Amino acid sequence: MKPDVILEELEAAAAKLGVKVSYDSLAETDGGGGLCKVKGAYRVIIEKRGTVGEKLATLAKALAEIGVEGVFLSPDARRVVEQVRRVSAA
C-alpha cells in the first residue's frame, strides 16, 4: 500500500479516536511535530512541509502512544504503527 494511502487511513483512525490532526509550519523544530494534549483533548501537529514519509511517521508515532486497539486498520497501516511502537520502546 502506498504511504499516502496509509497516511489517509491513519488520519481517519485519529478522527475516530477523537484526535485532531493538523498540518502547520513549525519553525525551527526537530522531529516534524508530534502528540500533545490541549484542554484535555489529544492533538497531533505535523510539519506540513515534511515528506509523506515524515508525516506518516509522526502520525504513526502519536497513534502508537495513544493506542489503536479499538479502531480497524488495514494490515499495512497497523504494521506501520506497530513498527513505530517497537522502535519507540527500544
Summary of the structure (lengths in Angstrom):
residues: 90
radius of gyration: 12.2
end to end distance: 26.2
largest distance: 35.3
contacts: 252
relative contact order: 0.21
helix: 49%
strand: 20%
